[in-house]
Amino acid sequence: MQNITQIHALNFGYSQKLSHNNLQQFVKVIVERLGADALLTPGEIVRDFIRILNILHQNTGHLEKLSK
């Protein structure tokens, strides 16, 4: 997840501000979703994570709140 975050930041020209704790929280939420035990794949995790990075990038104020 850290590498994906760094690549996303490099591609879109911003400094990566998500903490290790933010990444752990994301994984925890994804794993606890209904049906995750049967339907969760690495590809789905990556796809969901990139979607969140895109949303946070488009709404930079929210990203700054997360990093505090």
C-alpha positions in Angstrom: 0.0 0.0 0.0 2.9 2.3 0.8 4.4 1.8 -2.7 1.0 2.4 -4.4 0.6 5.6 -2.3 4.1 6.8 -3.4 3.5 6.0 -7.0 0.1 7.8 -7.0 1.7 10.9 -5.4 4.6 10.9 -7.9 2.2 10.5 -10.8 -0.1 13.4 -9.8 2.7 15.6 -8.4 1.9 15.9 -4.7 3.6 14.9 -1.5 2.4 11.7 0.0 0.7 12.5 3.4 -1.0 9.2 4.4 0.5 7.8 7.6 1.2 4.1 8.3 -1.8 4.3 10.7 -4.0 5.5 7.8 -3.0 2.5 5.7 -3.7 0.1 8.6 -7.1 1.6 9.1 -7.9 1.2 5.4 -6.9 -2.5 5.5 -8.9 -3.1 8.7 -12.1 -1.5 7.2 -11.7 -3.5 3.9 -11.2 -6.8 5.7 -14.2 -6.2 8.0 -16.6 -5.5 5.2 -19.6 -7.9 4.8 -18.6 -10.8 2.6 -14.9 -10.0 2.6 -13.9 -13.4 3.8 -15.4 -15.0 0.6 -15.0 -12.3 -2.0 -11.9 -10.3 -1.1 -9.0 -10.5 -3.6 -5.7 -8.5 -3.7 -6.9 -6.8 -6.9 -10.1 -5.6 -5.2 -8.0 -4.2 -2.3 -5.7 -2.3 -4.7 -8.6 -1.0 -6.8 -10.5 0.3 -3.8 -7.3 1.9 -2.4 -6.6 3.7 -5.7 -10.2 4.9 -5.8 -9.7 6.4 -2.3 -6.4 8.0 -3.3 -8.1 9.6 -6.3 -10.9 10.9 -4.1 -8.5 12.3 -1.5 -6.3 13.9 -4.3 -9.4 15.6 -5.7 -10.4 16.8 -2.3 -7.0 17.8 -0.8 -8.6 19.4 2.3 -9.7 16.0 3.5 -6.2 14.5 3.0 -4.7 17.2 5.2 -7.2 16.4 7.9 -6.3 12.7 7.8 -2.6 13.4 8.2 -3.0 15.3 11.5 
